Structure formats: C-alpha cells, structure tokens
Amino acid sequence: MRKVILLLCLCHAASAMTHSLKYFFTASTGVQNFPEFVSVGLVDEFEISHYDSNTRREEPKQDWMSNVTEENPQYWERETEFCKGKQQAFKVNLEVAKKRFNQTGDVHIVQRMYGCEWDDVTEEVKGYFQDGYDGEDFISLDLETETWVAPKLQAVITKHKWDNEKAEIARLKHYLTQICPEWVKKYVNYGRSVLLRTELPSVSLLQKTPSSPVSCHATGFYPDRATLFWRKDGEDLHEDVDHGEILPNHDGTFQMSADLKLSSVPPEDWRRYDCVFQLSGVKDDLVTRLDKAVIRTNRAVNNAEVLEELNPGS
C-alpha cells in the first residue's frame, strides 16, 4: 500500500509547475543607442510588457495580454504613469550611486529586479527584491528577517535608512507574497494557451567521433520541467552518464542533452541501451533505442556537404 501511495505522490508532484512574474528596471548613463530607462515585465520568462524613456509608454508584448483591460480598462495608462515615476526616481538613484562610488562620467547602470514565484500545487510563494549597480549586487530584501542585506560597503547607508522604514518593508512583503502571486494567476490564466501548453521535442543521437560519447539531444520541448536519462535493460544508468542543463531556444522552447560513454561497451550490447525523455504533464515517455544506424556524426554532416557541392543541381 505504501508503494501505491508513493507512486501517486510522485505522479502528482510531476504535474506541478512553478509560475513566475518578474520586473526588471534598468537606468543607464553613457550607453549609446540605448534608452536611459527601460522597464520589462516577464511571466514564465515570456516578455509581457515593455516601457522605455524613448517611447514613454508601457505596451503589451503578448497578444493575450490584451485580456487584462477587460477587468482593468485603465491598466496600461496606470502602468505607464508608474513607469514614468520610476524613470525619474532611477535617474536620481543613478547619481546617488555614482557619488557613493566616487565616480563621474563613463558608463554606469543601475538595475532592479523584483517579483515572485508561485507553485500551482503546493501554493508555495517565493518573493524577491534586489538592486544592482554596474553588474554587481548592491542591496536586497530578506523577507524572512524583514531587513535589507548590503553586500557592498557603499550600500550600508541605504540599508540603515531602509531598515528603519518598517511600513515600507511591510508593504513590499505584502506585495511580493500576496498581491504578486494573485497577478501571476491572472496572467497565467490569460495566456494559458501558451503558458500551460505541452510540446514534445525531437530527439536525436549525436556523436562527434567514433570514440566520443553518444549524446541524446532533445530540443523543442515545453515547459522546462523535463528529465532526460539513459537506461540499460530497463534500469536507470548513473555511471558513465553526463547530464546537461536545460537551455532555452530562441522560440521559447527548451533543449537538453545526456551523454553516454560507450568506450567499454561492445557493439553487440548497444541494443540494451535506451534514451528516455519525460515531460511534466505528459503520460507517455519518448524512448530512443541506441542504434548506430541512426546516430548523426560530424563525419556524416561533412560527407553530406561534399555531396551537395558535387551535385549542386540535385
């Protein structure tokens, strides 16, 4: 009975998904051909809104974001005014930072990133709010202690000042842990056809040279909650396997690889190996049997290019 319950729990956990809402503010000086202030909003890494100091208007970046005006007709006007205010505030912040670091001209950048993540099964919420200067952390909010963390000596003055603003800390915590997750739910509902979709990948076996590991490469899947592994005789392999990270594609999908070292495996045993891809929310696995006939190699690609040059009209 315990095994059955465990399996049910694992299947339930596999279908969970964490959604996120992030905002990035960037104020700069001395950067050619780049607006002095830019604001970008992201839901699950999809850009949903954009404002910059050239257009001075907040605009949607996804078709489904037009749904937000059904409940909030003045949404874009309100967001535009909010960003205009932040543009002025960050211009001041940039000058303050330059004085703190005893700097004058040249290129300097102030950035802020804040938002939250929400698990659609456990309802767990994680909020974050942090500022950076010239590519390094400057100050961040610790929601547990409700205090500010200053990794830079130049930020200690700001930390002491902001630590004393208890009402503002409480407001930020309420936004990051209560209001932000509610907006995540709304945005995910608006874009459910995109954000809640599942796309299976194409899976290929790749090998640079006959002595190189065989790479099982899956690309074009969505969401990024996926696993890719090798097995032998139906059992998961842990030795002689290198797992790569999940990486984004330009079209919003993802890719990943798992390399299998076969230097000590005789060719007659290859049929005992499979590459398995599993995607959250999809019941069936994608299984690719290890077969030398389907492996794509650099040599095969080069030969194809040579043949094309010899037969340009084919």
N, C-alpha and C positions, 0 to 999 in steps of 0.2 A: 504493500500500500504506500509506503514511504517513497518507493521508486516512482510510482504513478504520480504522486503529488509533486515530486521534484521535477519530473518531465513537464507537468502542466505549468509549473512556475517558470521554468526555463523558456517554454514557448511563449508565455505571456510577456516575459521580460524582453524577448527578442522583437516583439512587435511595438515596444515603446519607442518614443522618439523625442529628442530634445530640440525644442524650437528656440530661436534667439531673436532678439531685437537689439541692434547696436546703432549708436550715432557717433559719428566722427566729425569734430570741428578742427579745422586747420587754418591758422593765421600765419602769414609769412611776410617777410620783407626781403627785397633784393633778389627774388626769384623771377627771372624773365619769363614772359609768356605764361604766367600762372596767376590766377586771381589772388588778391591779398587775403581773402577769406572764402572758405569752402565748407559746406555742411553736407554730409551724406548720411542717409539712413539705410540700414540693411536689415532684412528679415531672412533668417536662414541663409545668410551670405548673398542674398539677391538684393541688389540696389533698388530701393523703393522710392527714394526721394533725393532731390539734389537742389542746392542753393549755392550761388556764389556771388561775390561782390560785383561782378560784371553785369549779370542779369538782374540781380537784386529781387529774385522771385523764387520761392520754393515750388518745385514742379514734380509731378509723379514720374517714375521711371518704369513702372509696370502697368500694363493695361488694367489689371484687376484692382489697382489702387484707386481707380475712379469710383469704386463702390463706397469708399469712405465718406464721400459727400452726401450719400443717401441719408446717413444718420447725422452727419455734421456738415451742413451746407457751406459753412464758413471755414472749413478745415484748412484749405490751402492759404487763404488770406491770413488766418491766425498764425499758421506756421511761418509764413513769410515775415510777419511782424516780429515774431520770436527770433528768427534768424538775423534780422536787421539789428535787433538789440544786441545779440551775441557778437555780431560783426564789430560793433563799436566797443564792446567790453573786451574782446580779444585783442583789439588794436592797442588798448591800454595795457592789457596783460603782457603783450609782447615787449612794450617799452619798459615795463617794470622788470621783466626777466633780464633784459639787456643791462639794466643798471645793476641788478643783483650780481651778474657775472662780469661786471665792469667791461661791457662791450659797447661798440658804437655802430659802425656800418656793417657791410658784408651781408651774407645770407643767414637768416635766423628764422626758426619755425617753432611755433607753439601749437601743441595738439591736445585735444581732449577726446577720450573715448569713454562712453558710459552706456549702460544697457542692462539686459538681464537674459537669463536662460530659464526655460520652463520645461519640465518633463511632463508629457501629456498623460502619463500613467500614475506616477507617484505624486504629481503636483509639486514636486520639489522645485524651488526657485533659487537661483543664484544671481545676485546683483553685483555690479562693479562700476567704479567711477575713478578715473585716473587721468592725470595730466602729464605731458611730457614736454621737454624743451630740447631742441636740436638733436632729436633722435634718442634721447635718454629719459628714463623715468624721472619725474620731478616731485610729484606728490600723488597719493592715492588714499581712498577712504576704506577703512577697515570696518565693515558692517557689524562684525561681532563685538568689537570693543567700542564702536561708535567714536573712533578717533582717527586722525589723519596720520599717515605714515610719510615721512620725509627722508628719502634716501640721499638727497643732496643737502649739503650744508646751507646752500643758498635758499632752500625751501623751508628751513626751520622757522623763520619769521612767519611765513604763511601758515605753517602748521599750528603754531601757538595762537595765532589770530583765529583760525577756523575752528580749532578745538573749543574755543570759548563760545562759539555760535551754536549752542545746543539746539535751538529751534530750527536752524538751517540743516543741521545734521539729521534731525528727526524728519524733516520734510524730504530730504534726499532719500533716506532709508524707506520712508513710506512709498515714495515714487518707485524706487528700484525693486522693492519686494511686493508691492501691492498693485500700483497703477500700471507699471511697465508690463507685468505678466498679463494683465487684462487686455492691453493693446496687442500683445503677441497673439493672444487667442483670436482677437478680431481680425488681425492681418492674415493669420493662417487660414481663417475661415474665408476671407475674401479671395485668397489665392490658392484655395485647396486643390484646384485642378492642376496647379503647378507644384505646389509645396508638398502635397500629400500623394503625389503620383509615385509609381514604381516603374523603373526602366531596367530591363535586364541588359547585361553587357555582351559584347562579342569577346570570346575567349580564344587566345592563340597561344601556341607553344613556340618559344623563340630560343635560338641558340647561336651564339656568336661563332664559335668554332666547335669541331667535334669533341674537344676536351673540356669545353666550357659547361657550366651548369645549364640545365634546361629551365627557362623562365616561363612560368604560366602567367600570362598577362591578360587581365580583364579590364576593358575600357568601355565607357558609355553607360555606366550604371547610376541609378539614383533611387533612394538617397545614399548618403555615405555610410550608412550603418550596414556594413557588409563584412564578410570574412572570406578569405581565400587560403586554402591549405592543400597539402599533398597527403595522400594516404597510400598505404601498401597493404594489399589483401584486405581492404576494408577498414584498416586501423590507421588512425591519425599518426603522421610522422612528425617527430620533434627534432630528431638529429638529421644533419645534412640538409637542413632547410633554412633558407633566409627569407624572412617576411619583410616586404617593403611597406612604406607608408601609403595611406590613401591620399592621392593627389587630385586636385581639381583640373578639369578640362575647360577649355575656353567657352564651351556651350552650356556650362552649369552642371554637367555630369561629372563623374569621377572615374579614376583608374587606380589600379594597384597590381602588384606582382608578387609572386612567391617563387624563389629559385630553389631548384633541387639539384644537389650534387650527385652525379651518377658515375663518377670515375671508377668506383669499385664494383659497379653492378654489371653483370654480363648481359649482353643484348637479349638473350632468351628470357630474362626476368623482367624486362621492361613492361610487359603486359600486366604485371601485377601492380603497377602504379597508376593512380588517378589524381587529377587535379580537381578539387571541389570548390565551387563558388556558392555562397549562401547570401541571400539578400533579405533584410528585415521586411516582414510582411508578405513574403513570397514562400509558398509551401514547398515547392519542389526545388531541389538543388540542380545546378548545372555541373555535370560531370564530364571531364575530358580525359579520355584514356591516353596514356603515354604511348605514342606511336611515332617512330622515326619518319614514317611517310608523310606525316602532317606537320612536322617541325619546320618552321621557317628559319633560315640562316642567312648570314651576311653573304655567304657564297652563292646562295640561290638568288638573292637580290641582284648581286653583281652580274651573274650569268644572264638574268632577265634583261638587265640594262644593255649588255653586249648584244644580245639577240635583237633588241629593239633597234640598236644602231645599225646592225647588219641588214635588217628588214624594215626600213622606215615606212614602207607602204603597206605593211601587213596590218 
